Amino acid sequence: MRTKFLIPLIAGLGLLWACKGKTSSESADSVSAPASVTKEKVLNTKSDTIQNAAKLVKTADIRFKVKNVQQTSERIADLTTSLNGTVIHNYIHSTTSDSTNIQKSNDSLMKVTVLNITGEMTVKIPPGNLETFVSQVTRMGIYIDKSKMDITDKSLDYLATRLKLKNQNDLVNQQKKGDSADPKSPDNMLAFKNNMVDQQIGNRKIDDSVKNSVVTLSFYENNIINKELVANNNLSAYNMSFGKRLGMSIENGWNVFVDVFVFLANLWIIVPIGLIIWLFIRYYKNKKTAAMVKS
């Protein structure tokens, strides 16, 4: 009697245990499957993110006033080097606002000039150091006229060029294999390939702009007064004094008189010849007068 009830009880417990094990196995499978799918999805997302990283181009423009343009230019160059950057343009220019000459002596002048000095620099800085660079540069100025930073997203332009290059490469490969139904002439093919080169260069320029932020700097200082002693370029200023010129004039006059006297002395023969001619003319007139009286 007891055996009759015990056998169905054991059979029921065995069936219950089997159903529980199957349920646990299905649950484990259902859990492990989403986990693997999620992991695979994360990996794919990470791969896509790396492949299609955002192309952010950062640029900055700063104009400020400084105490000394030359010293500021040198400090900016040192700062750029320390932050792994490169100076690609450095220009210092001086313009003359006003100028005058003050005579110091007969042959020298004091030239006083008002100068306006400005500086322009263009540097490339890694984007990670851009904020540090801008912060330290602005501290070099007395005050800031303007400071601007722009971030341009070139991701779509970069992606569009990559897709175009892929299509063009596929077309070139098809033409090489003879699969293309529209073969291009050599000239058109050359222009086509040149266009591909331009697109590749354009993407490389974007990569360079992403890796190196371009910062344009312009700075200036207060007008300075420059004094320098220069030679007098007015030749009349080199004339001698009145006393010296008067003495030299008297001396020159005496020399002229002596020269004239010596010249006349060289003509002494003219005096007796003239005297003889005069005596002859006088004798002729006297003789003519006497003949008229007798007649």
ChimeraX attribute file (.defattr): number of C-alpha atoms within 10 A of each C-alpha:
attribute: neighborCount
match mode: 1-to-1
recipient: residues
	/A:1	5
	/A:2	6
	/A:3	8
	/A:4	8
	/A:5	9
	/A:6	11
	/A:7	10
	/A:8	11
	/A:9	11
	/A:10	11
	/A:11	10
	/A:12	11
	/A:13	10
	/A:14	12
	/A:15	10
	/A:16	11
	/A:17	11
	/A:18	10
	/A:19	10
	/A:20	11
	/A:21	11
	/A:22	11
	/A:23	12
	/A:24	11
	/A:25	11
	/A:26	11
	/A:27	11
	/A:28	11
	/A:29	12
	/A:30	11
	/A:31	11
	/A:32	12
	/A:33	11
	/A:34	11
	/A:35	12
	/A:36	11
	/A:37	11
	/A:38	12
	/A:39	12
	/A:40	12
	/A:41	12
	/A:42	12
	/A:43	12
	/A:44	12
	/A:45	12
	/A:46	12
	/A:47	12
	/A:48	11
	/A:49	11
	/A:50	10
	/A:51	9
	/A:52	13
	/A:53	11
	/A:54	15
	/A:55	20
	/A:56	19
	/A:57	21
	/A:58	21
	/A:59	21
	/A:60	18
	/A:61	16
	/A:62	18
	/A:63	20
	/A:64	20
	/A:65	19
	/A:66	21
	/A:67	14
	/A:68	17
	/A:69	21
	/A:70	15
	/A:71	11
	/A:72	18
	/A:73	20
	/A:74	12
	/A:75	14
	/A:76	19
	/A:77	17
	/A:78	14
	/A:79	17
	/A:80	20
	/A:81	14
	/A:82	11
	/A:83	16
	/A:84	12
	/A:85	22
	/A:86	19
	/A:87	17
	/A:88	10
	/A:89	12
	/A:90	15
	/A:91	11
	/A:92	15
	/A:93	12
	/A:94	12
	/A:95	12
	/A:96	12
	/A:97	11
	/A:98	11
	/A:99	13
	/A:100	10
	/A:101	16
	/A:102	11
	/A:103	14
	/A:104	14
	/A:105	12
	/A:106	15
	/A:107	16
	/A:108	17
	/A:109	18
	/A:110	17
	/A:111	17
	/A:112	16
	/A:113	19
	/A:114	17
	/A:115	19
	/A:116	17
	/A:117	19
	/A:118	21
	/A:119	20
	/A:120	17
	/A:121	18
	/A:122	18
	/A:123	20
	/A:124	23
	/A:125	27
	/A:126	20
	/A:127	20
	/A:128	12
	/A:129	15
	/A:130	21
	/A:131	14
	/A:132	13
	/A:133	20
	/A:134	19
	/A:135	10
	/A:136	12
	/A:137	18
	/A:138	17
	/A:139	12
	/A:140	17
	/A:141	19
	/A:142	12
	/A:143	12
	/A:144	15
	/A:145	12
	/A:146	10
	/A:147	13
	/A:148	12
	/A:149	13
	/A:150	11
	/A:151	12
	/A:152	11
	/A:153	14
	/A:154	18
	/A:155	16
	/A:156	12
	/A:157	13
	/A:158	20
	/A:159	16
	/A:160	14
	/A:161	18
	/A:162	15
	/A:163	11
	/A:164	13
	/A:165	18
	/A:166	13
	/A:167	12
	/A:168	16
	/A:169	14
	/A:170	12
	/A:171	16
	/A:172	19
	/A:173	13
	/A:174	14
	/A:175	15
	/A:176	11
	/A:177	9
	/A:178	11
	/A:179	12
	/A:180	13
	/A:181	8
	/A:182	9
	/A:183	15
	/A:184	13
	/A:185	9
	/A:186	9
	/A:187	9
	/A:188	11
	/A:189	13
	/A:190	12
	/A:191	12
	/A:192	15
	/A:193	16
	/A:194	12
	/A:195	14
	/A:196	18
	/A:197	13
	/A:198	13
	/A:199	18
	/A:200	16
	/A:201	12
	/A:202	15
	/A:203	19
	/A:204	13
	/A:205	12
	/A:206	19
	/A:207	16
	/A:208	13
	/A:209	21
	/A:210	21
	/A:211	18
	/A:212	23
	/A:213	23
	/A:214	24
	/A:215	21
	/A:216	17
	/A:217	22
	/A:218	21
	/A:219	23
	/A:220	22
	/A:221	19
	/A:222	14
	/A:223	16
	/A:224	13
	/A:225	12
	/A:226	11
	/A:227	13
	/A:228	10
	/A:229	14
	/A:230	14
	/A:231	14
	/A:232	18
	/A:233	11
	/A:234	10
	/A:235	9
	/A:236	10
	/A:237	12
	/A:238	12
	/A:239	11
	/A:240	11
	/A:241	8
	/A:242	9
	/A:243	9
	/A:244	10
	/A:245	12
	/A:246	12
	/A:247	11
	/A:248	12
	/A:249	12
	/A:250	11
	/A:251	12
	/A:252	12
	/A:253	12
	/A:254	12
	/A:255	12
	/A:256	12
	/A:257	12
	/A:258	12
	/A:259	12
	/A:260	12
	/A:261	12
	/A:262	11
	/A:263	11
	/A:264	12
	/A:265	11
	/A:266	10
	/A:267	10
	/A:268	10
	/A:269	10
	/A:270	11
	/A:271	10
	/A:272	10
	/A:273	10
	/A:274	11
	/A:275	11
	/A:276	11
	/A:277	12
	/A:278	12
	/A:279	11
	/A:280	12
	/A:281	11
	/A:282	12
	/A:283	12
	/A:284	11
	/A:285	12
	/A:286	11
	/A:287	10
	/A:288	11
	/A:289	11
	/A:290	10
	/A:291	10
	/A:292	8
	/A:293	7
	/A:294	6
	/A:295	5
